[in-house]
Amino acid sequence: MDKHITAPITKETARSLHAGDYVYVTGTIYTARDAAHKRMDEALDRGESLPIDIKDQAIYYMGPSPAREGRPIGSAGPTTASRMDKYAPRLLDLGQTAMIGKGKRSQAVIDAVVRNGCVYLAAIGGAGALLSKCIKSSEVIAYEDLGTEAIRKLQVENLPLIVVIDSEGNNLYETAIKEYAKI
């Protein structure tokens, strides 16, 4: 089923999504990869605030290439989500509602998705140039010294994603394999 949703993504919206749904996201999302996640985790360990209000936010695991002239961002394809697995449960417990990446997630992340009524969305790997056309603006808002891994605030329009893990723990990576095996 195709669904058009607005970000930030509320828990109610996250719970309405089901594994296998095609989702088009419009609104504000953030980027953060390994190094930014590590810094956020360290900040929390020190009792400090995060550089963004994590409640109802979607974090896109992406580090863009340099922007071409006249464009807000370069190629913007997803990175492998499992690299954030040691940090994701904590952020989900703090109110983050959606993760965007590619690839499988650990059981700890899946458990946190279910516990918090969140969702894991996949962007198509290898389609970064096409995905960048959905990004209308990009602004570095934290950890600028990390370069491509800095946290960015993106305004997106109809960013095409697929629900991989829904708030009930249904996992498209598992169900699709079972469905394919029946053919």
Z-matrix of the N, CA and C atoms (Angstrom, degrees):
N
C 1 1.441
C 2 1.528 1 109.49
N 3 1.316 2 118.08 1 137.55
C 4 1.454 3 123.34 2 176.38
C 5 1.523 4 109.66 3 -88.74
N 6 1.346 5 115.84 4 131.58
C 7 1.457 6 120.72 5 177.94
C 8 1.518 7 109.14 6 -133.08
N 9 1.309 8 115.96 7 137.87
C 10 1.463 9 122.14 8 174.82
C 11 1.518 10 107.04 9 -105.53
N 12 1.344 11 116.35 10 122.37
C 13 1.459 12 120.52 11 -177.93
C 14 1.525 13 109.98 12 -127.83
N 15 1.326 14 114.28 13 161.76
C 16 1.457 15 121.68 14 -179.69
C 17 1.521 16 109.54 15 -111.56
N 18 1.328 17 115.31 16 138.37
C 19 1.464 18 121.31 17 175.34
C 20 1.519 19 108.21 18 -107.57
N 21 1.345 20 118.24 19 142.21
C 22 1.447 21 127.88 20 6.77
C 23 1.535 22 112.98 21 -58.95
N 24 1.326 23 114.31 22 152.30
C 25 1.464 24 122.27 23 -174.30
C 26 1.522 25 109.22 24 -103.85
N 27 1.312 26 116.45 25 115.81
C 28 1.462 27 120.65 26 179.91
C 29 1.530 28 110.54 27 -73.58
N 30 1.313 29 115.54 28 163.44
C 31 1.474 30 120.32 29 175.62
C 32 1.525 31 109.85 30 -60.58
N 33 1.325 32 116.35 31 -38.89
C 34 1.464 33 120.33 32 179.39
C 35 1.535 34 110.73 33 -59.93
N 36 1.321 35 116.37 34 -44.41
C 37 1.463 36 119.86 35 178.00
C 38 1.520 37 110.58 36 -65.65
N 39 1.334 38 117.12 37 -45.08
C 40 1.467 39 120.67 38 -179.84
C 41 1.526 40 110.63 39 -58.12
N 42 1.328 41 116.73 40 -41.41
C 43 1.470 42 120.21 41 -179.00
C 44 1.527 43 112.53 42 -70.91
N 45 1.323 44 117.90 43 -17.91
C 46 1.468 45 120.88 44 179.67
C 47 1.528 46 112.75 45 -83.24
N 48 1.325 47 116.57 46 -8.49
C 49 1.464 48 121.31 47 -177.66
C 50 1.525 49 110.38 48 -92.39
N 51 1.327 50 115.48 49 145.86
C 52 1.458 51 120.95 50 -177.99
C 53 1.523 52 110.39 51 -127.49
N 54 1.318 53 115.96 52 144.85
C 55 1.465 54 121.03 53 178.90
C 56 1.526 55 109.20 54 -50.67
N 57 1.329 56 115.04 55 129.12
C 58 1.457 57 121.16 56 -178.77
C 59 1.513 58 113.87 57 100.38
N 60 1.346 59 118.13 58 -15.77
C 61 1.467 60 120.50 59 177.43
C 62 1.526 61 110.09 60 -65.50
N 63 1.321 62 116.18 61 142.62
C 64 1.457 63 122.54 62 169.17
C 65 1.522 64 106.56 63 -90.97
N 66 1.319 65 116.02 64 128.76
C 67 1.455 66 121.44 65 -174.68
C 68 1.526 67 108.93 66 -124.64
N 69 1.328 68 115.36 67 137.53
C 70 1.464 69 121.84 68 175.64
C 71 1.520 70 106.80 69 -117.51
N 72 1.337 71 116.01 70 114.07
C 73 1.457 72 121.82 71 -173.90
C 74 1.527 73 110.07 72 -99.88
N 75 1.333 74 114.68 73 131.92
C 76 1.458 75 122.47 74 174.37
C 77 1.523 76 107.48 75 -126.93
N 78 1.324 77 116.50 76 134.96
C 79 1.461 78 120.32 77 178.42
C 80 1.514 79 111.75 78 134.35
N 81 1.333 80 115.33 79 -150.12
C 82 1.464 81 122.19 80 -175.99
C 83 1.523 82 110.60 81 -102.84
N 84 1.336 83 115.74 82 126.88
C 85 1.462 84 122.25 83 172.19
C 86 1.530 85 107.22 84 -132.28
N 87 1.311 86 116.19 85 169.16
C 88 1.460 87 121.32 86 -179.82
C 89 1.522 88 110.02 87 -123.53
N 90 1.328 89 115.38 88 153.82
C 91 1.462 90 119.85 89 173.78
C 92 1.521 91 108.68 90 -108.19
N 93 1.305 92 115.84 91 147.03
C 94 1.462 93 121.99 92 172.74
C 95 1.527 94 107.28 93 -165.14
N 96 1.312 95 114.94 94 134.56
C 97 1.462 96 120.48 95 176.11
C 98 1.525 97 109.37 96 -116.55
N 99 1.310 98 115.64 97 -161.53
C 100 1.461 99 122.87 98 -173.19
C 101 1.528 100 114.20 99 -49.65
N 102 1.325 101 116.39 100 -56.05
C 103 1.467 102 120.09 101 -174.11
C 104 1.524 103 111.28 102 -64.07
N 105 1.322 104 117.96 103 -40.28
C 106 1.467 105 121.28 104 178.71
C 107 1.528 106 110.47 105 -66.50
N 108 1.318 107 116.92 106 -40.41
C 109 1.467 108 120.06 107 177.38
C 110 1.532 109 111.00 108 -62.65
N 111 1.315 110 116.00 109 -40.97
C 112 1.463 111 119.65 110 178.76
C 113 1.524 112 110.34 111 -61.89
N 114 1.332 113 116.61 112 -43.64
C 115 1.472 114 119.97 113 179.46
C 116 1.528 115 111.42 114 -65.24
N 117 1.315 116 117.18 115 -40.59
C 118 1.470 117 119.00 116 178.16
C 119 1.520 118 110.43 117 -62.94
N 120 1.333 119 116.77 118 -41.68
C 121 1.459 120 121.29 119 179.50
C 122 1.525 121 110.71 120 -63.09
N 123 1.321 122 116.69 121 -42.85
C 124 1.465 123 120.94 122 178.18
C 125 1.526 124 111.08 123 -64.53
N 126 1.338 125 117.28 124 -39.11
C 127 1.466 126 120.94 125 177.72
C 128 1.530 127 110.12 126 -61.68
N 129 1.313 128 116.65 127 -43.80
C 130 1.465 129 120.50 128 178.44
C 131 1.529 130 110.84 129 -63.37
N 132 1.341 131 116.76 130 -39.80
C 133 1.470 132 120.25 131 178.03
C 134 1.529 133 111.64 132 -60.22
N 135 1.343 134 115.89 133 -32.34
C 136 1.470 135 121.04 134 179.83
C 137 1.532 136 112.22 135 -86.03
N 138 1.332 137 116.75 136 0.33
C 139 1.459 138 120.47 137 -179.48
C 140 1.517 139 113.75 138 80.78
N 141 1.326 140 117.17 139 15.23
C 142 1.463 141 121.64 140 -179.25
C 143 1.530 142 110.93 141 -89.66
N 144 1.309 143 115.03 142 163.39
C 145 1.466 144 121.08 143 176.79
C 146 1.522 145 109.80 144 -79.31
N 147 1.321 146 115.31 145 155.19
C 148 1.459 147 120.69 146 173.82
C 149 1.529 148 109.21 147 -76.70
N 150 1.324 149 117.94 148 156.57
C 151 1.466 150 120.21 149 -179.62
C 152 1.535 151 113.50 150 -73.22
N 153 1.328 152 116.91 151 -9.43
C 154 1.465 153 121.47 152 174.71
C 155 1.524 154 108.06 153 -132.71
N 156 1.320 155 115.37 154 155.34
C 157 1.459 156 120.01 155 172.76
C 158 1.527 157 105.72 156 -78.32
N 159 1.306 158 117.40 157 109.59
C 160 1.467 159 122.74 158 -171.50
C 161 1.532 160 113.35 159 -74.67
N 162 1.337 161 117.50 160 -17.48
C 163 1.463 162 120.73 161 -175.96
C 164 1.526 163 111.48 162 -59.67
N 165 1.331 164 115.22 163 127.18
C 166 1.470 165 124.65 164 177.58
C 167 1.525 166 114.14 165 64.27
N 168 1.315 167 117.32 166 16.86
C 169 1.465 168 119.13 167 -176.89
C 170 1.525 169 112.80 168 -91.60
N 171 1.320 170 113.49 169 153.10
C 172 1.467 171 122.68 170 171.09
C 173 1.521 172 107.01 171 -107.21
N 174 1.313 173 116.12 172 129.39
C 175 1.462 174 120.76 173 175.77
C 176 1.516 175 108.31 174 -111.03
N 177 1.328 176 114.62 175 124.06
C 178 1.457 177 123.54 176 179.13
C 179 1.519 178 107.02 177 -95.03
N 180 1.325 179 116.40 178 119.15
C 181 1.456 180 121.50 179 178.39
C 182 1.525 181 107.78 180 -78.17
N 183 1.331 182 115.63 181 89.65
C 184 1.452 183 120.89 182 -172.59
C 185 1.520 184 109.55 183 -155.13
N 186 1.318 185 115.42 184 141.16
C 187 1.465 186 122.47 185 171.60
C 188 1.513 187 106.24 186 -127.40
N 189 1.324 188 117.85 187 109.64
C 190 1.467 189 120.59 188 -172.25
C 191 1.524 190 113.70 189 -73.41
N 192 1.315 191 114.67 190 158.29
C 193 1.458 192 120.14 191 169.61
C 194 1.533 193 107.20 192 -80.87
N 195 1.332 194 117.87 193 167.70
C 196 1.473 195 119.29 194 179.92
C 197 1.534 196 111.51 195 -58.93
N 198 1.322 197 114.30 196 144.72
C 199 1.472 198 120.40 197 -179.62
C 200 1.521 199 110.73 198 -71.91
N 201 1.322 200 115.22 199 141.15
C 202 1.458 201 120.19 200 171.77
C 203 1.526 202 108.01 201 -78.30
N 204 1.306 203 116.41 202 161.54
C 205 1.462 204 120.83 203 179.89
C 206 1.531 205 110.51 204 -56.29
N 207 1.318 206 115.08 205 130.65
C 208 1.451 207 120.40 206 178.34
C 209 1.522 208 115.12 207 84.30
N 210 1.322 209 117.56 208 0.17
C 211 1.471 210 121.66 209 -179.89
C 212 1.533 211 109.22 210 -114.53
N 213 1.331 212 118.11 211 149.03
C 214 1.466 213 120.01 212 -179.90
C 215 1.528 214 113.82 213 -77.39
N 216 1.338 215 116.23 214 -16.60
C 217 1.466 216 119.81 215 -173.20
C 218 1.527 217 108.21 216 -160.57
N 219 1.332 218 115.88 217 156.69
C 220 1.457 219 120.35 218 174.61
C 221 1.519 220 110.13 219 -87.25
N 222 1.316 221 115.46 220 -157.32
C 223 1.456 222 120.71 221 178.63
C 224 1.524 223 109.53 222 -54.66
N 225 1.333 224 116.38 223 136.37
C 226 1.466 225 120.42 224 -170.32
C 227 1.523 226 111.70 225 -132.69
N 228 1.319 227 116.18 226 53.08
C 229 1.457 228 120.09 227 179.56
C 230 1.518 229 112.41 228 -83.39
N 231 1.327 230 116.67 229 159.23
C 232 1.470 231 121.26 230 -177.23
C 233 1.519 232 112.35 231 -73.43
N 234 1.323 233 115.19 232 153.78
C 235 1.453 234 121.26 233 171.89
C 236 1.529 235 108.52 234 -104.58
N 237 1.308 236 116.27 235 166.03
C 238 1.460 237 121.49 236 -177.58
C 239 1.522 238 110.34 237 -64.96
N 240 1.320 239 115.57 238 119.03
C 241 1.460 240 122.39 239 -172.45
C 242 1.523 241 113.49 240 -67.34
N 243 1.311 242 118.11 241 -29.15
C 244 1.469 243 119.93 242 -175.04
C 245 1.523 244 112.41 243 -60.64
N 246 1.329 245 117.32 244 -20.96
C 247 1.468 246 119.78 245 178.30
C 248 1.534 247 111.52 246 -67.25
N 249 1.327 248 117.54 247 -18.62
C 250 1.466 249 121.60 248 178.51
C 251 1.524 250 111.99 249 -99.04
N 252 1.337 251 118.08 250 2.55
C 253 1.464 252 121.33 251 -173.25
C 254 1.526 253 113.95 252 -60.66
N 255 1.319 254 118.59 253 -31.55
C 256 1.468 255 118.87 254 -179.76
C 257 1.520 256 112.25 255 -73.60
N 258 1.353 257 117.76 256 -17.73
C 259 1.464 258 122.15 257 -179.12
C 260 1.529 259 113.32 258 -104.49
N 261 1.322 260 117.54 259 -27.91
C 262 1.469 261 121.64 260 -171.18
C 263 1.530 262 114.39 261 -59.22
N 264 1.339 263 120.78 262 -45.39
C 265 1.473 264 118.66 263 -177.56
C 266 1.532 265 112.81 264 -56.54
N 267 1.305 266 117.40 265 -39.97
C 268 1.462 267 120.75 266 -179.44
C 269 1.531 268 111.07 267 -63.16
N 270 1.335 269 116.66 268 -43.45
C 271 1.464 270 120.14 269 -179.93
C 272 1.527 271 111.45 270 -68.51
N 273 1.321 272 116.73 271 -37.12
C 274 1.466 273 119.77 272 176.72
C 275 1.529 274 109.99 273 -64.63
N 276 1.326 275 116.60 274 -40.66
C 277 1.465 276 120.85 275 178.04
C 278 1.536 277 111.37 276 -63.47
N 279 1.338 278 117.36 277 -25.43
C 280 1.465 279 121.93 278 179.95
C 281 1.531 280 112.84 279 -88.13
N 282 1.354 281 117.09 280 -2.72
C 283 1.459 282 118.40 281 174.69
C 284 1.508 283 117.14 282 122.10
N 285 1.337 284 117.77 283 -7.97
C 286 1.468 285 118.92 284 175.43
C 287 1.529 286 108.20 285 -59.45
N 288 1.330 287 117.93 286 139.52
C 289 1.468 288 119.41 287 -176.33
C 290 1.519 289 114.55 288 -109.73
N 291 1.333 290 117.96 289 -19.94
C 292 1.469 291 118.21 290 -176.53
C 293 1.519 292 111.10 291 -145.76
N 294 1.327 293 114.45 292 145.24
C 295 1.453 294 123.08 293 173.87
C 296 1.520 295 106.42 294 -122.29
N 297 1.332 296 116.33 295 141.58
C 298 1.459 297 121.49 296 178.79
C 299 1.520 298 107.52 297 -125.81
N 300 1.324 299 116.82 298 124.18
C 301 1.453 300 120.58 299 179.92
C 302 1.508 301 110.15 300 -165.72
N 303 1.324 302 114.94 301 -148.28
C 304 1.463 303 120.48 302 173.88
C 305 1.519 304 107.89 303 -146.35
N 306 1.311 305 115.79 304 150.01
C 307 1.451 306 121.15 305 175.94
C 308 1.516 307 114.23 306 93.53
N 309 1.333 308 113.27 307 171.47
C 310 1.463 309 121.65 308 -175.62
C 311 1.517 310 111.78 309 -70.15
N 312 1.348 311 115.13 310 160.78
C 313 1.459 312 123.08 311 178.46
C 314 1.524 313 109.00 312 -121.31
N 315 1.321 314 115.62 313 157.18
C 316 1.467 315 121.60 314 179.06
C 317 1.525 316 110.45 315 -72.73
N 318 1.313 317 115.45 316 163.72
C 319 1.457 318 119.93 317 177.28
C 320 1.522 319 110.82 318 -63.04
N 321 1.332 320 117.76 319 -34.73
C 322 1.466 321 120.51 320 178.64
C 323 1.529 322 111.14 321 -61.51
N 324 1.329 323 117.46 322 -39.07
C 325 1.469 324 121.02 323 177.78
C 326 1.523 325 110.02 324 -69.01
N 327 1.325 326 116.94 325 -44.41
C 328 1.469 327 120.45 326 179.20
C 329 1.528 328 110.07 327 -59.46
N 330 1.333 329 117.00 328 -43.54
C 331 1.462 330 120.98 329 178.15
C 332 1.536 331 110.91 330 -60.94
N 333 1.333 332 117.38 331 -40.44
C 334 1.468 333 121.36 332 179.24
C 335 1.530 334 110.95 333 -67.94
N 336 1.329 335 117.05 334 -36.41
C 337 1.468 336 121.18 335 176.62
C 338 1.529 337 109.44 336 -59.72
N 339 1.332 338 116.16 337 -47.72
C 340 1.471 339 121.00 338 -178.84
C 341 1.527 340 110.47 339 -67.31
N 342 1.317 341 117.11 340 -46.73
C 343 1.468 342 122.49 341 -177.90
C 344 1.533 343 111.75 342 -58.01
N 345 1.328 344 115.95 343 -34.54
C 346 1.460 345 120.78 344 -174.17
C 347 1.524 346 114.54 345 -106.38
N 348 1.321 347 118.41 346 1.17
C 349 1.458 348 120.39 347 -179.80
C 350 1.513 349 113.08 348 64.46
N 351 1.313 350 115.45 349 44.09
C 352 1.465 351 121.78 350 -176.16
C 353 1.523 352 110.85 351 -106.11
N 354 1.336 353 116.16 352 -168.39
C 355 1.452 354 120.90 353 -178.17
C 356 1.529 355 109.78 354 -151.34
N 357 1.334 356 115.43 355 145.76
C 358 1.467 357 121.94 356 172.91
C 359 1.518 358 107.37 357 -112.80
N 360 1.322 359 115.08 358 122.96
C 361 1.458 360 122.38 359 -177.92
C 362 1.520 361 109.47 360 -111.94
N 363 1.330 362 116.40 361 143.65
C 364 1.458 363 120.40 362 178.14
C 365 1.517 364 109.96 363 -109.11
N 366 1.331 365 114.12 364 137.87
C 367 1.458 366 121.86 365 169.37
C 368 1.524 367 105.95 366 -101.99
N 369 1.292 368 116.56 367 152.43
C 370 1.466 369 121.07 368 -176.93
C 371 1.522 370 110.36 369 -74.99
N 372 1.337 371 115.72 370 117.85
C 373 1.450 372 120.81 371 175.96
C 374 1.521 373 110.38 372 -66.22
N 375 1.336 374 116.57 373 144.85
C 376 1.457 375 121.28 374 179.83
C 377 1.517 376 113.50 375 85.34
N 378 1.331 377 116.99 376 -1.27
C 379 1.465 378 120.85 377 -178.45
C 380 1.523 379 111.27 378 -114.83
N 381 1.319 380 117.30 379 27.58
C 382 1.456 381 121.67 380 -175.50
C 383 1.511 382 114.76 381 -57.92
N 384 1.330 383 117.12 382 -38.71
C 385 1.468 384 119.74 383 179.47
C 386 1.525 385 110.59 384 -65.19
N 387 1.329 386 116.46 385 -40.55
C 388 1.467 387 119.84 386 177.90
C 389 1.521 388 111.51 387 -69.14
N 390 1.328 389 117.22 388 -42.37
C 391 1.462 390 120.93 389 179.48
C 392 1.527 391 111.27 390 -61.76
N 393 1.334 392 116.61 391 -33.99
C 394 1.476 393 119.56 392 -178.67
C 395 1.522 394 112.08 393 -62.91
N 396 1.314 395 117.72 394 -23.56
C 397 1.470 396 120.93 395 179.14
C 398 1.526 397 111.87 396 -68.69
N 399 1.334 398 117.44 397 -17.56
C 400 1.467 399 121.99 398 177.02
C 401 1.522 400 111.84 399 -86.36
N 402 1.320 401 117.53 400 -8.25
C 403 1.465 402 122.06 401 -177.99
C 404 1.524 403 108.53 402 -94.94
N 405 1.322 404 115.62 403 116.31
C 406 1.461 405 121.75 404 -174.71
C 407 1.523 406 112.79 405 -92.93
N 408 1.348 407 117.34 406 -26.03
C 409 1.460 408 120.79 407 174.84
C 410 1.523 409 109.17 408 -154.27
N 411 1.327 410 114.32 409 154.64
C 412 1.460 411 121.94 410 -179.54
C 413 1.521 412 108.13 411 -144.32
N 414 1.350 413 115.13 412 129.40
C 415 1.453 414 120.06 413 -179.18
C 416 1.519 415 108.73 414 -138.26
N 417 1.339 416 117.12 415 125.47
C 418 1.462 417 120.90 416 174.70
C 419 1.519 418 107.41 417 -70.81
N 420 1.338 419 116.53 418 126.53
C 421 1.465 420 119.43 419 -178.56
C 422 1.528 421 113.63 420 -119.45
N 423 1.344 422 117.45 421 -11.47
C 424 1.464 423 119.40 422 178.88
C 425 1.530 424 110.18 423 -160.48
N 426 1.323 425 114.23 424 149.80
C 427 1.470 426 122.77 425 174.78
C 428 1.540 427 111.62 426 58.70
N 429 1.328 428 115.63 427 45.63
C 430 1.466 429 120.96 428 -178.23
C 431 1.530 430 112.00 429 -55.55
N 432 1.335 431 116.97 430 -31.39
C 433 1.460 432 121.00 431 -179.50
C 434 1.535 433 112.72 432 -63.45
N 435 1.333 434 117.62 433 -13.63
C 436 1.466 435 120.81 434 178.94
C 437 1.531 436 112.59 435 -82.58
N 438 1.314 437 117.20 436 -1.95
C 439 1.468 438 119.99 437 178.00
C 440 1.518 439 111.50 438 63.72
N 441 1.313 440 115.36 439 -123.69
C 442 1.468 441 119.84 440 -177.48
C 443 1.525 442 112.80 441 -63.10
N 444 1.341 443 116.92 442 -19.81
C 445 1.461 444 120.09 443 179.49
C 446 1.530 445 113.56 444 -93.45
N 447 1.317 446 117.94 445 6.34
C 448 1.468 447 121.47 446 175.90
C 449 1.526 448 109.29 447 -62.08
N 450 1.326 449 116.18 448 157.93
C 451 1.463 450 119.61 449 175.27
C 452 1.520 451 107.96 450 -79.74
N 453 1.324 452 115.48 451 127.20
C 454 1.457 453 122.23 452 178.93
C 455 1.518 454 110.16 453 -117.36
N 456 1.318 455 114.41 454 146.82
C 457 1.463 456 121.88 455 171.67
C 458 1.519 457 105.86 456 -101.11
N 459 1.334 458 115.31 457 122.03
C 460 1.457 459 121.03 458 -178.70
C 461 1.518 460 110.77 459 -113.35
N 462 1.304 461 115.89 460 142.18
C 463 1.460 462 121.75 461 166.82
C 464 1.527 463 104.85 462 -103.75
N 465 1.325 464 115.90 463 120.64
C 466 1.459 465 120.47 464 -177.49
C 467 1.525 466 110.16 465 -118.73
N 468 1.323 467 113.96 466 155.65
C 469 1.457 468 120.39 467 178.04
C 470 1.520 469 108.96 468 -134.71
N 471 1.319 470 115.71 469 115.44
C 472 1.467 471 122.89 470 179.42
C 473 1.530 472 112.60 471 53.58
N 474 1.338 473 116.07 472 46.92
C 475 1.463 474 121.72 473 175.77
C 476 1.527 475 107.82 474 -68.74
N 477 1.356 476 117.57 475 117.24
C 478 1.470 477 119.74 476 -174.85
C 479 1.527 478 112.49 477 -81.48
N 480 1.328 479 115.80 478 124.53
C 481 1.457 480 122.67 479 -177.89
C 482 1.518 481 109.49 480 -137.77
N 483 1.323 482 115.84 481 165.85
C 484 1.463 483 122.24 482 176.93
C 485 1.526 484 107.76 483 -124.98
N 486 1.322 485 117.27 484 133.77
C 487 1.463 486 120.70 485 176.14
C 488 1.531 487 107.58 486 -73.23
N 489 1.321 488 115.57 487 118.31
C 490 1.466 489 120.32 488 179.49
C 491 1.520 490 110.63 489 -98.08
N 492 1.332 491 116.68 490 -48.41
C 493 1.465 492 120.60 491 177.91
C 494 1.521 493 107.17 492 -123.75
N 495 1.333 494 115.89 493 122.20
C 496 1.463 495 119.34 494 -178.83
C 497 1.520 496 110.69 495 -97.60
N 498 1.318 497 116.06 496 177.61
C 499 1.463 498 122.14 497 -174.08
C 500 1.529 499 113.59 498 -66.13
N 501 1.314 500 117.22 499 -12.01
C 502 1.467 501 121.37 500 176.77
C 503 1.523 502 111.93 501 -97.90
N 504 1.329 503 116.48 502 0.72
C 505 1.458 504 120.83 503 178.73
C 506 1.513 505 114.73 504 88.67
N 507 1.330 506 117.64 505 2.89
C 508 1.466 507 119.90 506 175.47
C 509 1.519 508 108.08 507 -64.52
N 510 1.318 509 116.15 508 133.26
C 511 1.458 510 121.65 509 -171.63
C 512 1.531 511 109.26 510 -123.63
N 513 1.306 512 116.54 511 110.54
C 514 1.462 513 121.71 512 -177.82
C 515 1.526 514 111.75 513 -58.97
N 516 1.321 515 117.42 514 -33.57
C 517 1.465 516 119.24 515 179.41
C 518 1.524 517 111.57 516 -63.27
N 519 1.311 518 117.64 517 -28.91
C 520 1.462 519 120.97 518 176.99
C 521 1.524 520 111.92 519 -87.40
N 522 1.326 521 117.44 520 -46.76
C 523 1.472 522 120.03 521 -176.65
C 524 1.514 523 112.11 522 -68.30
N 525 1.326 524 117.78 523 -34.76
C 526 1.469 525 119.87 524 -179.83
C 527 1.527 526 110.92 525 -66.39
N 528 1.322 527 116.34 526 -37.47
C 529 1.478 528 119.89 527 177.87
C 530 1.513 529 110.22 528 -63.83
N 531 1.330 530 116.95 529 -42.84
C 532 1.467 531 120.92 530 179.10
C 533 1.534 532 110.99 531 -64.77
N 534 1.340 533 116.35 532 -41.53
C 535 1.469 534 120.15 533 178.87
C 536 1.531 535 111.06 534 -65.03
N 537 1.322 536 116.33 535 -41.42
C 538 1.461 537 121.29 536 -179.77
C 539 1.524 538 110.70 537 -64.54
N 540 1.344 539 115.95 538 -37.78
C 541 1.471 540 120.33 539 -179.27
C 542 1.521 541 112.58 540 -64.14
N 543 1.340 542 116.47 541 -23.12
C 544 1.461 543 120.62 542 179.13
C 545 1.529 544 112.25 543 -75.05
N 546 1.312 545 116.87 544 -20.33
C 547 1.479 546 120.81 545 -175.67
C 548 1.522 547 110.76 546 -74.02
